[in-house]
C-alpha cells in the first residue's frame, strides 16, 4: 500500500562502537509491521560482531512497533530480552518496555554499543508494508560494498585493537603459553623442574577456563593467595589434625588390602577419608577470605571477601589448583616415578611420571576444581541468604563430598566407563553452579562471562 501523505519513518542509527554489521550509513529502518531484534545471533535483524561485543547477548533487545490512531503515525517501544548485561535507555537501565522518542539513546550494556532512535519525515510515496518475499533493510549485511581505500589501522590492526587485546581473553593465554614454552626449553635435562612447569601450566590454563566462564573480575593476587593458602595448609600440622579426625576417629581409613572390601564399604570410607576431609580442607581459604573481607571497608571487602556464589566458586577452584599441584607433584608423581625407576630404570620412571602427571592435572577440572567450586557456590549462596546459611552449607558440603567419594571409589574399580560418567557428572554440577551463580549475581550487569549457547 502506498500514499503521498507525510509519514514519519523511524530509524536506529549506530552512533558508537566498532565491528557492527553496518557500513557507511549505519541506519536500520523500523517498519510499522515488523519488530527488530538486536543481538549477536545471525538471526537478529541488527547483528553485532560477537568477537567485538561479548557484553551483548545473542538476542539482547527488541524494538516493537505500536500502531497509532492515524494510519500514517506509529510509535515504537524498546524491551530488554532478559540480557545478561541489561539494556540502557538514556543512561538508565530498562526495567520494563518503554516507548521511544526522537533522540533517545539505546545502549546494550553499560559500556556497550549505542544506537540513536530518530525520525525522518518522508513526503514521497512510502511503503507501509514491505511486499511479501522482499528483503528487509539490512538483510544484505553479509555482502556490504566496502570502499577500495585501505586505512592505516587496517594495515596495522594492532594500533586500533590493542586495548581489546588486553581487555578480552586473547592476549593473556598466548603470553603465558610462550613463557612456559621457553621455561620448558630452559629446563631440558631436569625432569623434576620440567614436571613442575608442565603441571603449573596445565593447572592454570584449566583455571583460566573456569574464570572466563564465571565472568566476574577478581584480583589475581586474591586468587593466587587461595592457591598458596591451600598449599601451606597441606604442609602444616593442620593436615595431621584432619587425618586424625576423619581417618582415625571417623571411618575414613583404607585397609592395606583394598580388594577385600566391597564397593559400598569403599564408598563409605572414601566419603569420610577423602570427601568430607579434603573438601573441608580446601574450603578453609574460602572461609578465611570471607572472614577477612567482612571486616574490611569498601571496596576492599568486595575484592577480597566472599559476597556471592561467584566469589565462592572462583576462590574454591583456585584452592583446588593448589591442592592438585601439591598432591600430584609432592605425592603421586614422585611415588610412581620411584617405583618404576627401581623396576625398569630411571628414564622409564620419569616417562611414566610425566604420563601420570598430565591426566591428573587435566582431570582436576572435572575433579578437585569441580567439587571445590561447587562447595564454593554454596558458601557464597549462604552469604546471600544468611537466614538459611546452615541448611545451604550442609547441602553443599555433603553433595561435593559425595561426588568426590564416588570418583575415588569408582577409580578403585579401574572401570573407565564409570569414571567417565562420574567425571562428566561432576563437571556438569560445576557448570550448573556457575550458570546459576551468574543469574544470582548482584553484579550481573558487569559480567564478562564467555557464552557458548543461548541468549544470555
C-alpha positions as CSV (number, residue, x, y, z in Angstrom):
1,X,0.0,0.0,0.0
2,X,1.4,3.4,-1.0
3,X,0.4,7.0,-0.5
4,X,1.6,10.6,-0.7
5,X,0.9,11.7,2.8
6,X,3.6,12.8,5.2
7,X,4.9,9.9,7.2
8,X,7.5,9.7,9.9
9,X,10.0,6.9,9.1
10,X,11.9,5.7,12.2
11,X,15.5,4.6,12.3
12,X,18.0,3.1,14.6
13,X,21.4,4.6,13.9
14,X,24.7,3.4,15.3
15,X,26.5,6.3,17.0
16,X,29.3,4.5,18.9
17,X,31.1,1.2,18.8
18,X,33.1,-0.7,16.1
19,X,32.6,-4.0,14.4
20,X,28.9,-3.9,13.7
21,X,27.3,-5.4,10.6
22,X,26.7,-1.9,9.1
23,X,29.0,0.0,6.8
24,X,28.6,3.6,5.5
25,X,25.2,4.9,6.6
26,X,24.7,2.8,9.8
27,X,21.0,3.1,9.9
28,X,18.3,0.4,10.2
29,X,14.8,1.3,9.1
30,X,12.0,0.4,11.5
31,X,8.7,-0.8,9.9
32,X,5.3,-0.4,11.5
33,X,4.6,-4.1,11.0
34,X,7.9,-5.7,12.0
35,X,9.8,-5.9,15.2
36,X,13.6,-5.6,15.2
37,X,15.7,-7.8,17.4
38,X,19.2,-6.6,18.2
39,X,22.0,-9.0,19.3
40,X,24.9,-11.2,18.3
41,X,22.8,-14.0,16.8
42,X,22.8,-14.1,13.0
43,X,19.0,-14.4,13.0
44,X,18.6,-10.9,14.5
45,X,17.7,-8.0,12.3
46,X,20.5,-5.9,13.8
47,X,23.6,-8.2,14.1
48,X,26.6,-7.2,16.2
49,X,30.0,-8.7,15.9
50,X,30.3,-11.5,18.6
51,X,34.0,-11.1,18.9
52,X,33.9,-7.3,19.4
53,X,30.8,-7.2,21.6
54,X,30.9,-10.0,24.2
55,X,28.8,-7.9,26.5
56,X,25.9,-8.1,24.1
57,X,23.7,-11.2,24.4
58,X,22.8,-13.3,21.4
59,X,19.3,-11.8,21.5
60,X,19.7,-8.7,23.6
61,X,16.8,-6.3,23.0
62,X,13.8,-5.8,20.7
63,X,12.2,-2.7,19.2
64,X,8.5,-3.3,18.7
65,X,6.0,-1.1,16.7
66,X,2.8,0.3,18.3
67,X,0.2,1.4,15.7
68,X,-1.2,4.8,16.2
69,X,-4.8,6.1,15.7
70,X,-3.8,7.7,12.4
71,X,-2.6,5.2,9.8
72,X,0.5,7.3,9.0
73,X,1.6,7.5,12.6
74,X,3.3,4.8,14.6
75,X,5.4,4.6,17.7
76,X,7.9,2.1,19.0
77,X,8.9,0.6,22.3
78,X,12.3,-0.9,23.4
79,X,12.3,-4.0,25.5
80,X,15.1,-5.9,27.1
81,X,15.2,-9.7,26.3
82,X,16.5,-10.7,29.7
83,X,20.0,-9.9,28.6
84,X,22.9,-10.6,30.9
85,X,24.2,-7.0,30.9
86,X,21.0,-5.1,30.5
87,X,19.7,-2.5,28.1
88,X,20.0,1.2,28.9
89,X,17.8,4.0,27.7
90,X,19.4,7.4,28.1
91,X,21.7,6.0,30.8
92,X,19.0,4.3,32.8
93,X,18.7,0.5,32.9
94,X,15.3,-0.7,31.5
95,X,13.1,-2.5,34.0
96,X,10.3,-3.0,31.5
97,X,9.4,-1.9,28.0
98,X,9.5,1.8,27.4
99,X,8.2,4.0,24.5
100,X,10.9,5.7,22.4
101,X,11.0,9.3,21.4
102,X,13.3,11.0,18.9
103,X,16.8,11.4,20.2
104,X,16.7,8.5,22.7
105,X,20.0,6.7,23.1
106,X,19.9,2.9,23.5
107,X,23.0,1.2,25.0
108,X,23.4,-2.6,25.1
109,X,25.2,-2.9,28.4
110,X,26.6,-0.1,30.4
111,X,29.6,0.3,28.1
112,X,28.3,-1.4,25.0
113,X,27.4,-0.2,21.5
114,X,25.0,2.7,21.4
115,X,22.1,3.4,19.0
116,X,20.2,6.6,18.4
117,X,16.5,6.5,17.8
118,X,15.3,9.1,15.3
119,X,12.5,10.1,12.9
120,X,12.6,11.3,9.4
121,X,9.6,12.9,7.7
122,X,9.0,11.4,4.2
123,X,6.9,13.4,1.7
124,X,7.2,10.8,-1.0
125,X,5.3,7.6,-1.6
126,X,6.2,5.3,1.3
127,X,5.8,1.5,1.5
128,X,3.8,0.9,4.7
129,X,4.1,-2.9,4.4
130,X,7.0,-4.4,2.5
131,X,6.0,-6.8,-0.3
132,X,5.9,-10.5,0.6
133,X,9.3,-12.1,-0.1
134,X,11.2,-8.8,-0.2
135,X,14.3,-8.4,1.9
136,X,14.2,-6.2,5.0
137,X,16.6,-3.3,5.1
138,X,19.9,-4.6,6.5
139,X,19.3,-8.1,5.3
140,X,22.2,-7.9,2.9
141,X,24.7,-7.0,5.6
142,X,26.7,-10.1,4.8
143,X,27.8,-8.7,1.5
144,X,28.5,-5.0,2.1
145,X,30.0,-2.7,-0.6
146,X,33.3,-1.7,1.1
147,X,35.3,1.2,-0.3
148,X,38.5,0.4,-2.1
149,X,40.7,2.6,0.1
150,X,42.8,1.0,2.9
151,X,43.2,2.8,6.2
152,X,46.3,2.9,8.3
153,X,44.7,0.9,11.1
154,X,43.6,-1.8,8.6
155,X,47.2,-2.2,7.6
156,X,48.4,-2.2,11.2
157,X,45.4,-3.6,13.2
158,X,47.3,-3.8,16.5
159,X,47.2,0.0,16.7
160,X,43.4,0.1,16.8
161,X,42.7,-3.2,18.7
162,X,45.5,-3.1,21.3
163,X,43.0,-2.2,24.1
164,X,40.8,-5.1,23.2
165,X,43.8,-7.5,23.3
166,X,44.3,-6.7,27.0
167,X,40.7,-6.5,27.9
168,X,39.5,-9.7,26.2
169,X,40.7,-13.3,26.5
170,X,43.1,-13.0,23.6
171,X,46.5,-11.9,24.8
172,X,47.0,-13.4,28.3
173,X,46.7,-17.1,27.3
174,X,49.2,-16.6,24.4
175,X,51.7,-14.7,26.6
176,X,51.6,-17.4,29.3
177,X,52.0,-20.2,26.7
178,X,55.1,-18.5,25.3
179,X,56.6,-18.0,28.7
180,X,56.0,-21.6,29.8
181,X,57.3,-23.0,26.5
182,X,60.6,-21.0,27.0
183,X,60.8,-22.3,30.5
184,X,60.4,-25.9,29.3
185,X,63.2,-25.5,26.8
186,X,65.3,-23.9,29.6
187,X,64.8,-27.0,31.9
188,X,65.6,-29.7,29.3
189,X,67.6,-32.4,31.2
190,X,66.0,-31.5,34.5
191,X,62.8,-33.7,34.6
192,X,61.6,-32.6,38.1
193,X,61.7,-28.9,37.0
194,X,60.0,-29.8,33.7
195,X,57.2,-31.6,35.5
196,X,56.6,-28.6,37.7
197,X,56.4,-26.3,34.7
198,X,54.0,-28.7,32.8
199,X,51.8,-29.2,35.8
200,X,51.6,-25.5,36.6
201,X,50.8,-24.5,33.0
202,X,48.0,-27.1,32.6
203,X,46.5,-26.3,36.1
204,X,46.4,-22.5,35.5
205,X,45.1,-23.0,31.9
206,X,42.2,-25.1,33.4
207,X,41.6,-22.4,36.0
208,X,41.6,-19.6,33.4
209,X,38.8,-21.5,31.6
210,X,36.7,-21.6,34.7
211,X,37.5,-17.9,35.4
212,X,36.2,-16.9,31.9
213,X,33.0,-18.9,32.4
214,X,32.4,-17.2,35.8
215,X,32.9,-13.8,34.3
216,X,33.5,-11.9,37.5
217,X,36.6,-9.8,37.9
218,X,38.5,-10.8,41.0
219,X,42.1,-9.6,41.7
220,X,44.7,-12.1,40.6
221,X,46.6,-11.8,43.9
222,X,43.5,-12.8,45.8
223,X,43.0,-15.9,43.7
224,X,46.7,-16.7,43.9
225,X,46.5,-16.2,47.6
226,X,43.9,-19.0,47.8
227,X,46.3,-21.3,45.9
228,X,49.1,-20.5,48.3
229,X,46.9,-20.8,51.4
230,X,45.8,-24.3,50.5
231,X,49.4,-25.4,49.8
232,X,50.5,-24.0,53.2
233,X,47.7,-25.8,54.9
234,X,48.7,-29.1,53.4
235,X,52.3,-28.6,54.6
236,X,51.2,-27.6,58.1
237,X,50.2,-29.7,61.1
238,X,46.6,-28.9,60.2
239,X,46.7,-31.7,57.7
240,X,47.7,-34.2,60.5
241,X,44.8,-33.0,62.6
242,X,42.4,-33.6,59.7
243,X,43.8,-37.0,59.0
244,X,43.4,-37.9,62.7
245,X,39.8,-36.8,62.8
246,X,38.5,-38.1,59.5
247,X,40.6,-41.3,59.2
248,X,41.2,-42.3,62.8
249,X,38.2,-41.1,64.7
250,X,35.8,-41.4,61.7
251,X,35.7,-44.4,59.3
252,X,37.9,-42.8,56.6
253,X,40.9,-45.1,56.6
254,X,41.5,-47.8,54.0
255,X,42.7,-51.3,54.7
256,X,46.0,-52.5,53.3
257,X,44.2,-55.0,51.1
258,X,41.6,-52.8,49.3
259,X,40.5,-55.7,47.1
260,X,38.9,-57.4,50.2
261,X,36.3,-54.7,50.7
262,X,33.1,-54.2,48.7
263,X,32.3,-51.1,46.6
264,X,29.7,-49.9,49.2
265,X,32.3,-50.0,52.0
266,X,34.9,-48.3,49.8
267,X,32.4,-45.6,49.0
268,X,31.7,-45.0,52.7
269,X,35.4,-44.9,53.6
270,X,36.1,-42.5,50.7
271,X,33.2,-40.3,51.8
272,X,34.8,-39.7,55.2
273,X,38.5,-40.0,54.4
274,X,38.6,-38.2,51.0
275,X,35.2,-36.4,50.5
276,X,34.5,-34.8,53.9
277,X,38.2,-34.3,54.8
278,X,39.6,-32.8,51.6
279,X,36.6,-30.7,50.7
280,X,36.6,-29.0,54.2
281,X,40.3,-28.5,53.9
282,X,40.0,-26.9,50.5
283,X,37.2,-24.7,51.8
284,X,39.3,-23.2,54.5
285,X,40.8,-20.5,52.2
286,X,37.3,-19.5,51.1
287,X,36.1,-19.2,54.7
288,X,39.2,-17.2,55.6
289,X,38.7,-14.8,52.7
290,X,35.1,-14.3,53.8
291,X,36.2,-13.6,57.4
292,X,38.9,-11.1,56.3
293,X,36.7,-9.3,53.8
294,X,33.9,-9.0,56.3
295,X,36.0,-6.6,58.5
296,X,37.4,-4.5,55.7
297,X,35.9,-1.3,54.3
298,X,34.6,-0.9,50.7
299,X,35.9,-1.6,48.1
300,X,38.5,-4.0,49.7
301,X,35.9,-6.2,51.3
302,X,34.3,-6.8,47.9
303,X,37.6,-7.5,46.2
304,X,38.9,-9.9,48.9
305,X,35.8,-11.3,50.5
306,X,33.0,-13.7,49.6
307,X,29.7,-11.9,48.9
308,X,28.1,-14.0,46.3
309,X,28.3,-17.5,44.8
310,X,30.7,-16.4,42.0
311,X,33.2,-15.3,44.7
312,X,33.0,-18.7,46.3
313,X,33.4,-20.6,43.0
314,X,36.5,-18.5,42.0
315,X,38.2,-18.9,45.4
316,X,37.2,-22.6,45.7
317,X,38.5,-23.6,42.3
318,X,41.7,-21.6,43.0
319,X,42.1,-23.6,46.2
320,X,41.7,-26.8,44.3
321,X,44.5,-25.7,42.0
322,X,46.9,-25.5,45.0
323,X,45.6,-28.8,46.3
324,X,46.0,-30.6,43.0
325,X,49.5,-29.3,42.3
326,X,50.9,-30.2,45.7
327,X,49.2,-33.6,45.8
328,X,50.3,-34.5,42.3
329,X,53.9,-33.1,42.4
330,X,54.5,-33.9,46.1
331,X,52.9,-37.4,46.4
332,X,51.6,-39.3,43.4
333,X,54.2,-38.5,40.7
334,X,57.3,-39.0,42.9
335,X,55.9,-42.3,44.2
336,X,55.2,-43.8,40.8
337,X,58.4,-42.4,39.4
338,X,60.5,-44.0,42.1
339,X,58.6,-47.4,41.9
340,X,59.0,-47.7,38.1
341,X,62.6,-46.4,38.3
342,X,63.5,-49.3,40.6
343,X,62.0,-51.8,38.3
344,X,62.8,-50.5,34.8
345,X,65.3,-47.8,35.2
346,X,65.4,-44.0,35.8
347,X,64.3,-43.0,32.2
348,X,61.3,-45.3,32.3
349,X,60.3,-43.9,35.8
350,X,60.5,-40.3,34.5
351,X,58.4,-41.1,31.4
352,X,55.7,-42.9,33.5
353,X,55.7,-40.0,35.9
354,X,55.0,-37.5,33.2
355,X,52.3,-39.7,31.7
356,X,50.6,-39.8,35.1
357,X,51.0,-36.0,35.7
358,X,49.2,-34.8,32.6
359,X,45.9,-36.7,33.1
360,X,45.8,-36.0,36.8
361,X,46.2,-32.2,36.3
362,X,43.8,-32.1,33.4
363,X,41.3,-34.2,35.4
364,X,41.2,-31.6,38.1
365,X,38.6,-29.6,36.1
366,X,36.2,-32.5,36.5
367,X,37.7,-33.5,39.8
368,X,39.0,-31.2,42.6
369,X,38.0,-28.0,40.9
370,X,34.5,-29.3,40.3
371,X,34.0,-30.4,43.9
372,X,35.6,-27.3,45.5
373,X,33.9,-24.9,43.1
374,X,30.6,-26.5,43.8
375,X,31.1,-26.1,47.5
376,X,32.3,-22.5,47.0
377,X,29.0,-21.8,45.3
378,X,27.1,-22.8,48.4
379,X,29.4,-20.8,50.6
380,X,28.6,-17.7,48.5
381,X,24.9,-18.6,48.5
382,X,24.9,-18.8,52.3
383,X,26.3,-15.3,52.4
384,X,23.5,-14.1,50.1
385,X,20.8,-15.9,52.2
386,X,22.1,-15.8,55.8
387,X,18.7,-16.9,57.3
388,X,19.2,-20.3,55.5
389,X,23.0,-20.4,55.7
390,X,23.5,-23.7,57.7
391,X,21.0,-25.6,55.6
392,X,22.7,-24.3,52.4
393,X,26.2,-25.1,53.6
394,X,25.2,-28.6,54.7
395,X,23.7,-29.5,51.3
396,X,26.7,-28.2,49.5
397,X,29.2,-29.9,51.8
398,X,27.5,-33.3,51.6
399,X,26.9,-33.1,47.8
400,X,30.5,-32.1,46.9
401,X,31.9,-34.7,49.3
402,X,29.6,-37.4,47.8
403,X,30.8,-36.6,44.3
404,X,34.4,-36.7,45.5
405,X,33.9,-40.1,47.2
406,X,32.1,-41.5,44.2
407,X,35.0,-40.6,41.9
408,X,37.6,-42.2,44.2
409,X,35.5,-45.3,44.8
410,X,34.9,-45.7,41.1
411,X,38.6,-45.3,40.4
412,X,39.4,-48.2,42.7
413,X,37.4,-50.4,40.4
414,X,39.5,-49.4,37.4
415,X,36.4,-49.1,35.3
416,X,37.0,-46.4,32.6
417,X,33.4,-46.0,31.5
418,X,32.1,-45.4,35.1
419,X,34.9,-42.9,35.7
420,X,33.8,-41.0,32.6
421,X,30.2,-40.9,33.8
422,X,31.2,-39.7,37.2
423,X,33.6,-37.2,35.8
424,X,31.1,-35.8,33.4
425,X,28.5,-35.7,36.3
426,X,30.9,-33.7,38.5
427,X,31.7,-31.3,35.7
428,X,28.0,-30.8,35.0
429,X,27.4,-30.0,38.6
430,X,30.1,-27.3,38.5
431,X,28.8,-25.8,35.2
432,X,25.2,-25.7,36.6
433,X,26.5,-23.9,39.7
434,X,28.3,-21.3,37.5
435,X,25.3,-20.6,35.4
436,X,23.1,-20.3,38.5
437,X,25.7,-18.1,40.2
438,X,25.8,-15.8,37.2
439,X,22.0,-15.5,37.3
440,X,22.0,-14.7,41.0
441,X,25.0,-12.3,40.9
442,X,24.3,-8.8,42.2
443,X,26.9,-7.6,39.8
444,X,25.4,-9.4,36.8
445,X,25.5,-6.2,34.6
446,X,29.3,-6.2,34.7
447,X,29.7,-9.9,34.0
448,X,32.1,-10.6,31.1
449,X,31.4,-14.4,31.0
450,X,32.1,-16.5,27.9
451,X,28.8,-17.6,26.4
452,X,28.6,-20.6,24.1
453,X,24.8,-21.2,23.7
454,X,21.6,-19.5,24.5
455,X,20.6,-15.8,24.5
456,X,22.1,-14.9,27.9
